Amino acid sequence: MNHSPSPSAPARRTRRILLGGLAILGLAGVAFVVQRPLMMTAPACMAGRWHGCYDTFNGPLLMMLVGLPLPASVVWALASLRRAGGVTSAWRMSLAEVGMVYGTVPMVWLTLQPGPGAGVVPGRVSLIPLRDLVTMGPVGIGGNLLIFAALGFFAPIRFTALASVPRILALGAGCSVLVEIAQYVFRLDRVSSVDDVLVNAAGAVLAGLTSRRWWSTAAEVPSGQPRPAPAPVD
């Protein structure tokens, strides 16, 4: 039987360098595209003004980027405590916990921002699939894909129970339904659309698939403790 040879170490190193370079170029391209609208809100955000910063779309995203040292410090603190307690995969667990919260809460905040007719215009519902999708445009679709992307990426890394595509889909769809209900109940002058749920859930699944190699497959136990021995077989 013929077996194809595994990639050599130099080939793997070259592939990693290439992928890393492409990732850096991609991030640089995104930063170039968004830096102008983000910097438009910088004066209001740096002055600590609510209006012009946190009630806009660009302001929370800017503060999310500026505040990255805070979640990084939380990840370090949690991982250090876990490592001191002998927990395996301490860094992976800590990064997943902080990442899914820090990457999701600001995005949900954006979806719950009131429109100009909030409190006056009655709630609107669109239950016909794909009807609103054609009006979203590339920016709208991209934004909806990102709403629960961090949750879909990190949740199966942290929780074994969520480490499957159907469960990530259910998680993303369920969270999206809650957001759409909140938009309707609080009369935020936004349309509660089934297409938003579909795209939000798709974004969670796509993000989850990119993290599949790191999904949790077994309960973490302290590394200093012996694992339970398998039951004897008669």
N, C-alpha and C positions, 0 to 999 in steps of 0.2 A: 504494500500500500504506500503510495507516495504522499508525503506530507509537505506542504508549502513551508519554507523556512520562515521563522519569525523575524521581524525587522531587527536589524542590528542596532546597537546602541547609538552609533552616529546618525543612523537614519531616524531613530526616534527623537534624538536631540534636535535634528534639523526640523522635523515636523513640529516639535513643540515651539521652536524659535519662530517658525513660520506662522503658526497659529497665534502665538503671542503678539507677533508683529501686526497681523491682521486685526487682532482685537484692539491693539493700541491705535491703529489707524481708524478703526471704526469709532472708537470712543472720541478720538480727536475730531472726526467728522461731525459727530453728534454735538460735541461741545461747540464747534464752530457755528453750527446751525442755530443752536439755542442760546448762545451767549448774548446776542443782542437783545432779544426779548427779556431774558432774565435780568440783564443789567439795567433795563428800564425801571425795574422795581427796586433796584438796590438802594437808592437814596431813602425811600420810604421805609424799607426794611431795616436799614442800618440805623435810622432815627428812631426805630421802635414804634412806628405808627401803624395802627391796625388798618386804617383805610389806606388803600394804595399798596398794601403788602399782603396781608393775610386774607383779604377779601377779593383777591385776584387769583388767576391761575398761575401766573409766573412767580409770585411772591413765595408761596409755600414750597415750590420746587427749588427756588434759590436758597431758602433757609434750610431745606433738606440737605442740599449739597454743602452749604457752609457749616452745618452742624454735624458733619460726618465724624469728627473726632470724638463726639460724645458717645455714639453707639459703639465706636471702636474701643473706647475705654470700658464700656459696660461688658463687651465681649471678653476683653482681657481679664476683668475682675471675675466674671462668672467662670471662665475657663481656669483661672488660677485656683479658685475655691474648689472646683471639681477635681482638678489634678491633685490638690492637697488631700482630698478625700478618696483618692484612688479610683476615680471614675474614668473608664475608658472613653475615648473619643470626646474628651472634654471640649476641645476647641470646636469640633464639628457641631456638637450639640449647642454650644453657646452661640456660635455664629448663626445657626439656624433660628434659634429663638429670637435673637435680636433682629436678625435680617427680616423675618416675616412680619414683625411688628413695625419696624422703622420703614420698611418698604411698602407697607400697606396703609397705615393710618393716614399719612399725608395724601395718598391717592384717593382714599374714601372721603377725606375732607374736601377735596376738589369737587367730587360728585355731589356733595351735599351743600355746596354754596348756593344761596338763593339767587333767583333771577330778579329782574326789575319789578315783576308783578307778584312777588312772593307775598303770601298772606291775603292777596286780593283775587288773583286768578285761581279758579278751582283746579283741583288736581286733574291731570289728563293721563289717560292710559291708552297704549297702543299694543294690542294683542295679536296683530297679524304678523307672522314671521316674515322677515326679509323686506318688509315695506319701508322701514326706516333706514335699513342698511344702505340703500342707494343714496340717501341724503346725508349720510355721515361724512363722506369724503375721506381721503387718506389720513388726515390728522385726527378726525374723530374715531376712525377705526383703530388707528395706532394707539390713541389714548385709552380707548376701552380695553384693548388687549393688555395694557399695562396695569390696569386697576388692581387686579389680583394676581399679577405675575409673580411678585415676591412671595406671596402666600403659596402659590402653586409650586414655586421653586424650592422653598425652604421647608414647608410643612412635611412632605414625605421624607426629608432628611432627618427631621427631628422625631417624627411619630411613625412607628411601624404600621399602625392601623391605617394610615393614610397613604401607604406606599403602593398604590396601584392607580392606574389611569382612571377607572370608573369612579374611585373615591375622590380623586382630585377634581374630576369633573363635577361630582356632586357637591364638593366643598365650594368650588368657585361659583357654581350656579346658585347654591343656597345663600351664600354671602351676597351675591348680586341681587337676588330676590329681596333680601332684607333691605338693601340700599334703595331699591326701586319702591318698596313699600313706604320707606321713610320719606322719600321725595313726594309721594302722593299724600301721605297723612299730614305732613307738615306744610303742605301747599307751598313748595319751594319754587313754583313757576318753572317746573321741569317736567318733561314727558316721561312717565314710567313705561318703558318700552321692553317688549320681549326680546327685541334685537340686542338691547344692551346686555341682557342676561346671557344671550347666546355668545356674544363676542367676549364678554368678561370671562365666562367659563372656558371658552376656547383659549384665551390668553393664559389662564391658570394651567391648563393642560399642556400647552406648548412649552411654558416655562418649566413645568414639572418634568417633561421629557428631556430637557437639556440637563437636568440634574440627576438623571436616572442612575448613573453610576455610583452616586453617593447616597442613594436611598437607604433608610434604616431597614435592616432585615432581621434584627434580633434585639431584644431588650438589653440595654446597657447595664453592666454590673461593675462594681468596683474591681479594679485590676488586682488588688491584693487579696481578694477573696476567691476561693476555689469555686469553679462552676459546678453545678449539681451533676452527679454522675448519672448516666443513663440507667433506666430501670432494667433489671435483669430479664432476659428472655427465657421463658421455660422451654 
